Amino acid sequence: YSLYPKSADEKIVIRTLIHPDTTQRPDLILVIADAANLKRNLLIFTQVKDLGLPAILILNQIDIAEKRQMQINLPLLKKGLFTEDILL
């Protein structure tokens, strides 16, 4: 849920993301977030964006959020993340 690594494999991923000179740095990051637990999932998206990496936020499990009577204000979410390259 964040870019703070706790395991060896997570450390490798983070090292690849934070070093812009590596040849293996990704061109684009897809962050798939659980819409029913959106607050918990937005941290990693904002961390990726703070690294200056192009990222797309994808919301899944919207049906579960709707069953829980949760409403996601997509325009407000976009505005709050200060980015125009969010795919919702």
LUMDREN-505105 format. One record per atom (N, C-alpha, C, CB): x, y, z; atom name; residue number from 1. Coordinates in Angstrom, 3 decimals, padded with zeros to 6 digits, always signed. Glycine has a CB too. Example, Ala and Ser with C-alpha at 12.3 -4.5 7.8 and 13.67 -1.06 7.14 Angstrom:
2
<site u="+013.190" v="-005.690" w="+007.800" atom="N" nr="1"/>
<site u="+012.300" v="-004.500" w="+007.800" atom="CA" nr="1"/>
<site u="+013.200" v="-003.300" w="+007.800" atom="C" nr="1"/>
<site u="+011.308" v="-004.473" w="+009.046" atom="CB" nr="1"/>
<site u="+012.850" v="-002.250" w="+007.080" atom="N" nr="2"/>
<site u="+013.670" v="-001.060" w="+007.140" atom="CA" nr="2"/>
<site u="+012.900" v="+000.030" w="+007.870" atom="C" nr="2"/>
<site u="+014.084" v="-000.598" w="+005.725" atom="CB" nr="2"/>
//
This chain:
88
<site u="+000.800" v="-001.214" w="+000.000" atom="N" nr="1"/>
<site u="+000.000" v="+000.000" w="+000.000" atom="CA" nr="1"/>
<site u="+000.838" v="+001.271" w="+000.000" atom="C" nr="1"/>
<site u="-000.908" v="+000.002" w="+001.186" atom="CB" nr="1"/>
<site u="+002.159" v="+001.108" w="+000.011" atom="N" nr="2"/>
<site u="+003.013" v="+002.288" w="-000.014" atom="CA" nr="2"/>
<site u="+004.360" v="+001.927" w="-000.632" atom="C" nr="2"/>
<site u="+003.201" v="+002.864" w="+001.410" atom="CB" nr="2"/>
<site u="+005.190" v="+002.939" w="-000.797" atom="N" nr="3"/>
<site u="+006.520" v="+002.719" w="-001.353" atom="CA" nr="3"/>
<site u="+007.564" v="+002.519" w="-000.260" atom="C" nr="3"/>
<site u="+006.917" v="+003.888" w="-002.238" atom="CB" nr="3"/>
<site u="+007.130" v="+002.171" w="+000.934" atom="N" nr="4"/>
<site u="+008.048" v="+001.859" w="+002.023" atom="CA" nr="4"/>
<site u="+008.233" v="+000.348" w="+002.054" atom="C" nr="4"/>
<site u="+007.517" v="+002.399" w="+003.400" atom="CB" nr="4"/>
<site u="+009.362" v="-000.137" w="+001.550" atom="N" nr="5"/>
<site u="+009.547" v="-001.591" w="+001.397" atom="CA" nr="5"/>
<site u="+009.707" v="-002.320" w="+002.730" atom="C" nr="5"/>
<site u="+010.761" v="-001.865" w="+000.532" atom="CB" nr="5"/>
<site u="+009.124" v="-003.517" w="+002.771" atom="N" nr="6"/>
<site u="+009.226" v="-004.357" w="+003.958" atom="CA" nr="6"/>
<site u="+009.869" v="-005.705" w="+003.639" atom="C" nr="6"/>
<site u="+007.848" v="-004.568" w="+004.570" atom="CB" nr="6"/>
<site u="+010.007" v="-006.017" w="+002.371" atom="N" nr="7"/>
<site u="+010.600" v="-007.302" w="+001.985" atom="CA" nr="7"/>
<site u="+011.669" v="-007.051" w="+000.923" atom="C" nr="7"/>
<site u="+009.508" v="-008.295" w="+001.454" atom="CB" nr="7"/>
<site u="+012.461" v="-008.067" w="+000.670" atom="N" nr="8"/>
<site u="+013.556" v="-007.946" w="-000.303" atom="CA" nr="8"/>
<site u="+013.039" v="-007.617" w="-001.700" atom="C" nr="8"/>
<site u="+014.371" v="-009.241" w="-000.346" atom="CB" nr="8"/>
<site u="+011.954" v="-008.266" w="-002.125" atom="N" nr="9"/>
<site u="+011.436" v="-008.006" w="-003.467" atom="CA" nr="9"/>
<site u="+010.867" v="-006.586" w="-003.578" atom="C" nr="9"/>
<site u="+010.357" v="-009.037" w="-003.826" atom="CB" nr="9"/>
<site u="+010.252" v="-006.090" w="-002.503" atom="N" nr="10"/>
<site u="+009.752" v="-004.720" w="-002.521" atom="CA" nr="10"/>
<site u="+010.907" v="-003.726" w="-002.603" atom="C" nr="10"/>
<site u="+008.898" v="-004.443" w="-001.275" atom="CB" nr="10"/>
<site u="+012.016" v="-004.032" w="-001.964" atom="N" nr="11"/>
<site u="+013.190" v="-003.150" w="-002.013" atom="CA" nr="11"/>
<site u="+013.732" v="-003.043" w="-003.436" atom="C" nr="11"/>
<site u="+014.292" v="-003.665" w="-001.065" atom="CB" nr="11"/>
<site u="+013.714" v="-004.140" w="-004.169" atom="N" nr="12"/>
<site u="+014.175" v="-004.127" w="-005.565" atom="CA" nr="12"/>
<site u="+013.282" v="-003.236" w="-006.407" atom="C" nr="12"/>
<site u="+014.202" v="-005.555" w="-006.150" atom="CB" nr="12"/>
<site u="+011.988" v="-003.346" w="-006.220" atom="N" nr="13"/>
<site u="+011.038" v="-002.525" w="-006.976" atom="CA" nr="13"/>
<site u="+011.254" v="-001.049" w="-006.662" atom="C" nr="13"/>
<site u="+009.581" v="-002.935" w="-006.654" atom="CB" nr="13"/>
<site u="+011.378" v="-000.724" w="-005.400" atom="N" nr="14"/>
<site u="+011.560" v="+000.669" w="-005.001" atom="CA" nr="14"/>
<site u="+012.868" v="+001.219" w="-005.555" atom="C" nr="14"/>
<site u="+011.535" v="+000.800" w="-003.470" atom="CB" nr="14"/>
<site u="+013.915" v="+000.442" w="-005.490" atom="N" nr="15"/>
<site u="+015.211" v="+000.876" w="-006.009" atom="CA" nr="15"/>
<site u="+015.105" v="+001.179" w="-007.509" atom="C" nr="15"/>
<site u="+016.293" v="-000.207" w="-005.749" atom="CB" nr="15"/>
<site u="+014.365" v="+000.366" w="-008.234" atom="N" nr="16"/>
<site u="+014.173" v="+000.585" w="-009.666" atom="CA" nr="16"/>
<site u="+013.372" v="+001.862" w="-009.924" atom="C" nr="16"/>
<site u="+013.463" v="-000.622" w="-010.300" atom="CB" nr="16"/>
<site u="+012.382" v="+002.126" w="-009.092" atom="N" nr="17"/>
<site u="+011.533" v="+003.301" w="-009.285" atom="CA" nr="17"/>
<site u="+012.239" v="+004.605" w="-008.952" atom="C" nr="17"/>
<site u="+010.295" v="+003.177" w="-008.446" atom="CB" nr="17"/>
<site u="+013.088" v="+004.594" w="-007.945" atom="N" nr="18"/>
<site u="+013.647" v="+005.866" w="-007.489" atom="CA" nr="18"/>
<site u="+014.937" v="+006.265" w="-008.189" atom="C" nr="18"/>
<site u="+013.893" v="+005.802" w="-006.025" atom="CB" nr="18"/>
<site u="+015.528" v="+005.367" w="-008.962" atom="N" nr="19"/>
<site u="+016.755" v="+005.703" w="-009.675" atom="CA" nr="19"/>
<site u="+016.441" v="+005.984" w="-011.144" atom="C" nr="19"/>
<site u="+017.792" v="+004.560" w="-009.549" atom="CB" nr="19"/>
<site u="+016.379" v="+007.270" w="-011.510" atom="N" nr="20"/>
<site u="+015.985" v="+007.625" w="-012.882" atom="CA" nr="20"/>
<site u="+016.977" v="+007.194" w="-013.950" atom="C" nr="20"/>
<site u="+015.791" v="+009.099" w="-012.976" atom="CB" nr="20"/>
<site u="+018.213" v="+006.874" w="-013.568" atom="N" nr="21"/>
<site u="+019.211" v="+006.515" w="-014.568" atom="CA" nr="21"/>
<site u="+019.216" v="+005.030" w="-014.914" atom="C" nr="21"/>
<site u="+020.569" v="+006.916" w="-014.086" atom="CB" nr="21"/>
<site u="+018.432" v="+004.238" w="-014.233" atom="N" nr="22"/>
<site u="+018.394" v="+002.809" w="-014.526" atom="CA" nr="22"/>
<site u="+017.673" v="+002.551" w="-015.846" atom="C" nr="22"/>
<site u="+017.707" v="+002.044" w="-013.386" atom="CB" nr="22"/>
<site u="+018.125" v="+001.575" w="-016.584" atom="N" nr="23"/>
<site u="+017.490" v="+001.237" w="-017.865" atom="CA" nr="23"/>
<site u="+016.185" v="+000.484" w="-017.664" atom="C" nr="23"/>
<site u="+018.436" v="+000.404" w="-018.723" atom="CB" nr="23"/>
<site u="+015.956" v="+000.015" w="-016.467" atom="N" nr="24"/>
<site u="+014.750" v="-000.758" w="-016.210" atom="CA" nr="24"/>
<site u="+013.633" v="+000.073" w="-015.579" atom="C" nr="24"/>
<site u="+015.077" v="-001.923" w="-015.317" atom="CB" nr="24"/>
<site u="+013.822" v="+001.380" w="-015.495" atom="N" nr="25"/>
<site u="+012.774" v="+002.228" w="-014.933" atom="CA" nr="25"/>
<site u="+011.564" v="+002.191" w="-015.859" atom="C" nr="25"/>
<site u="+013.279" v="+003.692" w="-014.734" atom="CB" nr="25"/>
<site u="+010.395" v="+002.000" w="-015.324" atom="N" nr="26"/>
<site u="+009.199" v="+001.868" w="-016.167" atom="CA" nr="26"/>
<site u="+008.812" v="+003.177" w="-016.843" atom="C" nr="26"/>
<site u="+008.033" v="+001.367" w="-015.339" atom="CB" nr="26"/>
<site u="+008.184" v="+003.045" w="-018.004" atom="N" nr="27"/>
<site u="+007.673" v="+004.204" w="-018.731" atom="CA" nr="27"/>
<site u="+006.345" v="+004.683" w="-018.149" atom="C" nr="27"/>
<site u="+007.505" v="+003.867" w="-020.213" atom="CB" nr="27"/>
<site u="+005.620" v="+003.764" w="-017.517" atom="N" nr="28"/>
<site u="+004.294" v="+004.064" w="-017.002" atom="CA" nr="28"/>
<site u="+003.982" v="+003.106" w="-015.859" atom="C" nr="28"/>
<site u="+003.221" v="+003.962" w="-018.122" atom="CB" nr="28"/>
<site u="+003.333" v="+003.619" w="-014.831" atom="N" nr="29"/>
<site u="+002.913" v="+002.799" w="-013.695" atom="CA" nr="29"/>
<site u="+001.380" v="+002.737" w="-013.694" atom="C" nr="29"/>
<site u="+003.463" v="+003.381" w="-012.334" atom="CB" nr="29"/>
<site u="+000.844" v="+001.548" w="-013.593" atom="N" nr="30"/>
<site u="-000.596" v="+001.361" w="-013.424" atom="CA" nr="30"/>
<site u="-000.849" v="+001.038" w="-011.961" atom="C" nr="30"/>
<site u="-001.150" v="+000.225" w="-014.363" atom="CB" nr="30"/>
<site u="-001.599" v="+001.901" w="-011.301" atom="N" nr="31"/>
<site u="-001.939" v="+001.684" w="-009.902" atom="CA" nr="31"/>
<site u="-003.397" v="+001.260" w="-009.860" atom="C" nr="31"/>
<site u="-001.684" v="+002.971" w="-009.030" atom="CB" nr="31"/>
<site u="-003.625" v="+000.026" w="-009.470" atom="N" nr="32"/>
<site u="-004.986" v="-000.504" w="-009.385" atom="CA" nr="32"/>
<site u="-005.437" v="-000.387" w="-007.942" atom="C" nr="32"/>
<site u="-005.063" v="-001.990" w="-009.886" atom="CB" nr="32"/>
<site u="-006.469" v="+000.407" w="-007.733" atom="N" nr="33"/>
<site u="-006.938" v="+000.709" w="-006.391" atom="CA" nr="33"/>
<site u="-008.319" v="+000.122" w="-006.154" atom="C" nr="33"/>
<site u="-006.958" v="+002.213" w="-006.161" atom="CB" nr="33"/>
<site u="-008.504" v="-000.423" w="-004.985" atom="N" nr="34"/>
<site u="-009.785" v="-000.966" w="-004.557" atom="CA" nr="34"/>
<site u="-010.701" v="+000.207" w="-004.211" atom="C" nr="34"/>
<site u="-009.615" v="-001.938" w="-003.337" atom="CB" nr="34"/>
<site u="-011.743" v="+000.404" w="-004.980" atom="N" nr="35"/>
<site u="-012.651" v="+001.532" w="-004.766" atom="CA" nr="35"/>
<site u="-013.350" v="+001.455" w="-003.413" atom="C" nr="35"/>
<site u="-013.687" v="+001.585" w="-005.876" atom="CB" nr="35"/>
<site u="-013.505" v="+000.265" w="-002.881" atom="N" nr="36"/>
<site u="-014.157" v="+000.098" w="-001.587" atom="CA" nr="36"/>
<site u="-013.222" v="+000.474" w="-000.436" atom="C" nr="36"/>
<site u="-014.638" v="-001.342" w="-001.423" atom="CB" nr="36"/>
<site u="-011.938" v="+000.577" w="-000.703" atom="N" nr="37"/>
<site u="-010.936" v="+000.976" w="+000.293" atom="CA" nr="37"/>
<site u="-010.027" v="+002.041" w="-000.312" atom="C" nr="37"/>
<site u="-010.099" v="-000.253" w="+000.775" atom="CB" nr="37"/>
<site u="-010.623" v="+003.020" w="-000.930" atom="N" nr="38"/>
<site u="-009.886" v="+003.980" w="-001.737" atom="CA" nr="38"/>
<site u="-008.853" v="+004.772" w="-000.935" atom="C" nr="38"/>
<site u="-010.846" v="+004.927" w="-002.391" atom="CB" nr="38"/>
<site u="-009.218" v="+005.223" w="+000.232" atom="N" nr="39"/>
<site u="-008.294" v="+006.039" w="+001.026" atom="CA" nr="39"/>
<site u="-006.981" v="+005.298" w="+001.275" atom="C" nr="39"/>
<site u="-008.940" v="+006.430" w="+002.365" atom="CB" nr="39"/>
<site u="-007.079" v="+004.036" w="+001.612" atom="N" nr="40"/>
<site u="-005.886" v="+003.234" w="+001.891" atom="CA" nr="40"/>
<site u="-005.039" v="+003.055" w="+000.633" atom="C" nr="40"/>
<site u="-006.284" v="+001.864" w="+002.458" atom="CB" nr="40"/>
<site u="-005.669" v="+003.002" w="-000.514" atom="N" nr="41"/>
<site u="-004.970" v="+002.735" w="-001.764" atom="CA" nr="41"/>
<site u="-004.410" v="+003.984" w="-002.448" atom="C" nr="41"/>
<site u="-005.892" v="+002.038" w="-002.700" atom="CB" nr="41"/>
<site u="-004.854" v="+005.153" w="-002.065" atom="N" nr="42"/>
<site u="-004.386" v="+006.372" w="-002.724" atom="CA" nr="42"/>
<site u="-002.968" v="+006.754" w="-002.317" atom="C" nr="42"/>
<site u="-005.322" v="+007.514" w="-002.417" atom="CB" nr="42"/>
<site u="-002.500" v="+006.295" w="-001.176" atom="N" nr="43"/>
<site u="-001.156" v="+006.645" w="-000.727" atom="CA" nr="43"/>
<site u="-000.102" v="+006.242" w="-001.750" atom="C" nr="43"/>
<site u="-000.860" v="+005.987" w="+000.611" atom="CB" nr="43"/>
<site u="-000.162" v="+005.021" w="-002.222" atom="N" nr="44"/>
<site u="+000.860" v="+004.566" w="-003.171" atom="CA" nr="44"/>
<site u="+000.778" v="+005.341" w="-004.485" atom="C" nr="44"/>
<site u="+000.708" v="+003.060" w="-003.439" atom="CB" nr="44"/>
<site u="-000.426" v="+005.698" w="-004.905" atom="N" nr="45"/>
<site u="-000.552" v="+006.477" w="-006.138" atom="CA" nr="45"/>
<site u="+000.113" v="+007.840" w="-005.983" atom="C" nr="45"/>
<site u="-002.033" v="+006.649" w="-006.519" atom="CB" nr="45"/>
<site u="-000.138" v="+008.516" w="-004.881" atom="N" nr="46"/>
<site u="+000.463" v="+009.831" w="-004.679" atom="CA" nr="46"/>
<site u="+001.980" v="+009.718" w="-004.533" atom="C" nr="46"/>
<site u="-000.140" v="+010.513" w="-003.442" atom="CB" nr="46"/>
<site u="+002.462" v="+008.647" w="-003.942" atom="N" nr="47"/>
<site u="+003.908" v="+008.450" w="-003.822" atom="CA" nr="47"/>
<site u="+004.554" v="+008.252" w="-005.191" atom="C" nr="47"/>
<site u="+004.209" v="+007.245" w="-002.921" atom="CB" nr="47"/>
<site u="+003.915" v="+007.474" w="-006.049" atom="N" nr="48"/>
<site u="+004.432" v="+007.261" w="-007.409" atom="CA" nr="48"/>
<site u="+004.455" v="+008.583" w="-008.165" atom="C" nr="48"/>
<site u="+003.571" v="+006.214" w="-008.175" atom="CB" nr="48"/>
<site u="+003.388" v="+009.349" w="-008.068" atom="N" nr="49"/>
<site u="+003.334" v="+010.648" w="-008.746" atom="CA" nr="49"/>
<site u="+004.396" v="+011.590" w="-008.195" atom="C" nr="49"/>
<site u="+001.941" v="+011.279" w="-008.595" atom="CB" nr="49"/>
<site u="+004.649" v="+011.541" w="-006.892" atom="N" nr="50"/>
<site u="+005.678" v="+012.392" w="-006.289" atom="CA" nr="50"/>
<site u="+007.071" v="+012.061" w="-006.816" atom="C" nr="50"/>
<site u="+005.655" v="+012.248" w="-004.773" atom="CB" nr="50"/>
<site u="+007.264" v="+010.834" w="-007.277" atom="N" nr="51"/>
<site u="+008.545" v="+010.449" w="-007.873" atom="CA" nr="51"/>
<site u="+008.692" v="+010.985" w="-009.295" atom="C" nr="51"/>
<site u="+008.687" v="+008.930" w="-007.875" atom="CB" nr="51"/>
<site u="+007.623" v="+011.568" w="-009.818" atom="N" nr="52"/>
<site u="+007.665" v="+012.108" w="-011.172" atom="CA" nr="52"/>
<site u="+007.422" v="+011.055" w="-012.243" atom="C" nr="52"/>
<site u="+008.988" v="+012.767" w="-011.413" atom="CB" nr="52"/>
<site u="+006.914" v="+009.918" w="-011.836" atom="N" nr="53"/>
<site u="+006.634" v="+008.844" w="-012.791" atom="CA" nr="53"/>
<site u="+005.231" v="+009.012" w="-013.366" atom="C" nr="53"/>
<site u="+006.781" v="+007.457" w="-012.117" atom="CB" nr="53"/>
<site u="+005.083" v="+008.797" w="-014.664" atom="N" nr="54"/>
<site u="+003.735" v="+008.825" w="-015.231" atom="CA" nr="54"/>
<site u="+002.929" v="+007.650" w="-014.669" atom="C" nr="54"/>
<site u="+003.783" v="+008.769" w="-016.792" atom="CB" nr="54"/>
<site u="+001.719" v="+007.948" w="-014.239" atom="N" nr="55"/>
<site u="+000.910" v="+006.906" w="-013.606" atom="CA" nr="55"/>
<site u="-000.549" v="+007.039" w="-014.004" atom="C" nr="55"/>
<site u="+001.046" v="+006.968" w="-012.082" atom="CB" nr="55"/>
<site u="-001.204" v="+005.914" w="-014.016" atom="N" nr="56"/>
<site u="-002.643" v="+005.849" w="-014.274" atom="CA" nr="56"/>
<site u="-003.282" v="+005.186" w="-013.067" atom="C" nr="56"/>
<site u="-002.969" v="+005.062" w="-015.604" atom="CB" nr="56"/>
<site u="-004.317" v="+005.817" w="-012.556" atom="N" nr="57"/>
<site u="-005.071" v="+005.252" w="-011.436" atom="CA" nr="57"/>
<site u="-006.270" v="+004.505" w="-012.008" atom="C" nr="57"/>
<site u="-005.527" v="+006.368" w="-010.426" atom="CB" nr="57"/>
<site u="-006.366" v="+003.250" w="-011.662" atom="N" nr="58"/>
<site u="-007.471" v="+002.402" w="-012.117" atom="CA" nr="58"/>
<site u="-008.256" v="+001.971" w="-010.888" atom="C" nr="58"/>
<site u="-006.953" v="+001.155" w="-012.928" atom="CB" nr="58"/>
<site u="-009.551" v="+002.224" w="-010.898" atom="N" nr="59"/>
<site u="-010.396" v="+001.811" w="-009.779" atom="CA" nr="59"/>
<site u="-011.090" v="+000.503" w="-010.128" atom="C" nr="59"/>
<site u="-011.438" v="+002.909" w="-009.431" atom="CB" nr="59"/>
<site u="-010.953" v="-000.458" w="-009.241" atom="N" nr="60"/>
<site u="-011.694" v="-001.704" w="-009.417" atom="CA" nr="60"/>
<site u="-012.603" v="-001.913" w="-008.214" atom="C" nr="60"/>
<site u="-010.727" v="-002.911" w="-009.598" atom="CB" nr="60"/>
<site u="-013.407" v="-002.922" w="-008.266" atom="N" nr="61"/>
<site u="-014.370" v="-003.273" w="-007.215" atom="CA" nr="61"/>
<site u="-015.357" v="-002.133" w="-006.928" atom="C" nr="61"/>
<site u="-013.625" v="-003.646" w="-005.931" atom="CB" nr="61"/>
<site u="-015.682" v="-001.404" w="-007.985" atom="N" nr="62"/>
<site u="-016.661" v="-000.324" w="-007.831" atom="CA" nr="62"/>
<site u="-018.021" v="-000.904" w="-007.433" atom="C" nr="62"/>
<site u="-016.785" v="+000.498" w="-009.146" atom="CB" nr="62"/>
<site u="-018.321" v="-002.097" w="-007.912" atom="N" nr="63"/>
<site u="-019.595" v="-002.720" w="-007.559" atom="CA" nr="63"/>
<site u="-019.691" v="-002.958" w="-006.048" atom="C" nr="63"/>
<site u="-019.768" v="-004.047" w="-008.318" atom="CB" nr="63"/>
<site u="-018.588" v="-003.329" w="-005.434" atom="N" nr="64"/>
<site u="-018.586" v="-003.547" w="-003.982" atom="CA" nr="64"/>
<site u="-018.762" v="-002.212" w="-003.254" atom="C" nr="64"/>
<site u="-017.268" v="-004.244" w="-003.529" atom="CB" nr="64"/>
<site u="-018.090" v="-001.178" w="-003.734" atom="N" nr="65"/>
<site u="-018.250" v="+000.153" w="-003.134" atom="CA" nr="65"/>
<site u="-019.708" v="+000.604" w="-003.223" atom="C" nr="65"/>
<site u="-017.326" v="+001.185" w="-003.835" atom="CB" nr="65"/>
<site u="-020.335" v="+000.354" w="-004.371" atom="N" nr="66"/>
<site u="-021.741" v="+000.744" w="-004.539" atom="CA" nr="66"/>
<site u="-022.651" v="-000.043" w="-003.608" atom="C" nr="66"/>
<site u="-022.181" v="+000.540" w="-005.988" atom="CB" nr="66"/>
<site u="-022.366" v="-001.333" w="-003.420" atom="N" nr="67"/>
<site u="-023.163" v="-002.142" w="-002.482" atom="CA" nr="67"/>
<site u="-023.039" v="-001.618" w="-001.058" atom="C" nr="67"/>
<site u="-022.726" v="-003.615" w="-002.535" atom="CB" nr="67"/>
<site u="-021.899" v="-001.032" w="-000.742" atom="N" nr="68"/>
<site u="-021.683" v="-000.433" w="+000.583" atom="CA" nr="68"/>
<site u="-022.189" v="+001.004" w="+000.632" atom="C" nr="68"/>
<site u="-020.196" v="-000.473" w="+000.952" atom="CB" nr="68"/>
<site u="-022.871" v="+001.397" w="-000.436" atom="N" nr="69"/>
<site u="-023.448" v="+002.731" w="-000.586" atom="CA" nr="69"/>
<site u="-022.383" v="+003.826" w="-000.515" atom="C" nr="69"/>
<site u="-024.503" v="+002.966" w="+000.487" atom="CB" nr="69"/>
<site u="-021.225" v="+003.519" w="-001.042" atom="N" nr="70"/>
<site u="-020.152" v="+004.495" w="-001.131" atom="CA" nr="70"/>
<site u="-020.265" v="+005.198" w="-002.471" atom="C" nr="70"/>
<site u="-018.756" v="+003.825" w="-000.962" atom="CB" nr="70"/>
<site u="-020.029" v="+006.485" w="-002.470" atom="N" nr="71"/>
<site u="-020.047" v="+007.261" w="-003.697" atom="CA" nr="71"/>
<site u="-018.675" v="+007.875" w="-003.905" atom="C" nr="71"/>
<site u="-021.144" v="+008.353" w="-003.656" atom="CB" nr="71"/>
<site u="-018.155" v="+007.738" w="-005.109" atom="N" nr="72"/>
<site u="-016.854" v="+008.294" w="-005.437" atom="CA" nr="72"/>
<site u="-017.077" v="+009.455" w="-006.398" atom="C" nr="72"/>
<site u="-015.906" v="+007.211" w="-006.057" atom="CB" nr="72"/>
<site u="-016.700" v="+010.617" w="-005.964" atom="N" nr="73"/>
<site u="-016.833" v="+011.821" w="-006.772" atom="CA" nr="73"/>
<site u="-015.587" v="+011.910" w="-007.655" atom="C" nr="73"/>
<site u="-017.004" v="+013.111" w="-005.872" atom="CB" nr="73"/>
<site u="-015.686" v="+011.415" w="-008.881" atom="N" nr="74"/>
<site u="-014.529" v="+011.341" w="-009.766" atom="CA" nr="74"/>
<site u="-013.928" v="+012.706" w="-010.100" atom="C" nr="74"/>
<site u="-014.914" v="+010.647" w="-011.034" atom="CB" nr="74"/>
<site u="-014.741" v="+013.738" w="-010.407" atom="N" nr="75"/>
<site u="-014.139" v="+015.052" w="-010.666" atom="CA" nr="75"/>
<site u="-013.364" v="+015.584" w="-009.454" atom="C" nr="75"/>
<site u="-015.223" v="+016.053" w="-011.061" atom="CB" nr="75"/>
<site u="-013.888" v="+015.380" w="-008.271" atom="N" nr="76"/>
<site u="-013.206" v="+015.831" w="-007.064" atom="CA" nr="76"/>
<site u="-011.929" v="+015.024" w="-006.821" atom="C" nr="76"/>
<site u="-014.140" v="+015.721" w="-005.853" atom="CB" nr="76"/>
<site u="-011.992" v="+013.741" w="-007.098" atom="N" nr="77"/>
<site u="-010.810" v="+012.894" w="-006.953" atom="CA" nr="77"/>
<site u="-009.711" v="+013.365" w="-007.903" atom="C" nr="77"/>
<site u="-011.162" v="+011.410" w="-007.226" atom="CB" nr="77"/>
<site u="-010.070" v="+013.632" w="-009.147" atom="N" nr="78"/>
<site u="-009.095" v="+014.145" w="-010.117" atom="CA" nr="78"/>
<site u="-008.484" v="+015.455" w="-009.642" atom="C" nr="78"/>
<site u="-009.754" v="+014.343" w="-011.485" atom="CB" nr="78"/>
<site u="-009.340" v="+016.354" w="-009.205" atom="N" nr="79"/>
<site u="-008.868" v="+017.658" w="-008.749" atom="CA" nr="79"/>
<site u="-007.954" v="+017.501" w="-007.535" atom="C" nr="79"/>
<site u="-010.058" v="+018.575" w="-008.408" atom="CB" nr="79"/>
<site u="-008.307" v="+016.633" w="-006.627" atom="N" nr="80"/>
<site u="-007.517" v="+016.425" w="-005.415" atom="CA" nr="80"/>
<site u="-006.151" v="+015.818" w="-005.682" atom="C" nr="80"/>
<site u="-008.268" v="+015.548" w="-004.467" atom="CB" nr="80"/>
<site u="-006.048" v="+015.071" w="-006.758" atom="N" nr="81"/>
<site u="-004.763" v="+014.450" w="-007.097" atom="CA" nr="81"/>
<site u="-003.921" v="+015.339" w="-008.003" atom="C" nr="81"/>
<site u="-004.992" v="+013.104" w="-007.771" atom="CB" nr="81"/>
<site u="-004.456" v="+016.475" w="-008.434" atom="N" nr="82"/>
<site u="-003.752" v="+017.460" w="-009.257" atom="CA" nr="82"/>
<site u="-003.094" v="+016.853" w="-010.466" atom="C" nr="82"/>
<site u="-002.723" v="+018.167" w="-008.445" atom="CB" nr="82"/>
<site u="-003.832" v="+016.056" w="-011.177" atom="N" nr="83"/>
<site u="-003.263" v="+015.438" w="-012.366" atom="CA" nr="83"/>
<site u="-004.333" v="+015.283" w="-013.424" atom="C" nr="83"/>
<site u="-002.633" v="+014.078" w="-012.033" atom="CB" nr="83"/>
<site u="-003.911" v="+015.419" w="-014.659" atom="N" nr="84"/>
<site u="-004.858" v="+015.241" w="-015.761" atom="CA" nr="84"/>
<site u="-004.722" v="+013.875" w="-016.421" atom="C" nr="84"/>
<site u="-004.661" v="+016.329" w="-016.796" atom="CB" nr="84"/>
<site u="-003.742" v="+013.081" w="-015.979" atom="N" nr="85"/>
<site u="-003.536" v="+011.798" w="-016.641" atom="CA" nr="85"/>
<site u="-004.010" v="+010.622" w="-015.790" atom="C" nr="85"/>
<site u="-002.074" v="+011.624" w="-016.981" atom="CB" nr="85"/>
<site u="-005.170" v="+010.798" w="-015.168" atom="N" nr="86"/>
<site u="-005.777" v="+009.713" w="-014.417" atom="CA" nr="86"/>
<site u="-006.851" v="+009.087" w="-015.309" atom="C" nr="86"/>
<site u="-006.379" v="+010.220" w="-013.050" atom="CB" nr="86"/>
<site u="-006.820" v="+007.806" w="-015.447" atom="N" nr="87"/>
<site u="-007.839" v="+007.098" w="-016.206" atom="CA" nr="87"/>
<site u="-008.831" v="+006.509" w="-015.214" atom="C" nr="87"/>
<site u="-007.211" v="+005.986" w="-017.114" atom="CB" nr="87"/>
<site u="-010.066" v="+006.977" w="-015.279" atom="N" nr="88"/>
<site u="-011.077" v="+006.475" w="-014.339" atom="CA" nr="88"/>
<site u="-012.234" v="+005.872" w="-015.099" atom="C" nr="88"/>
<site u="-011.578" v="+007.598" w="-013.410" atom="CB" nr="88"/>
//
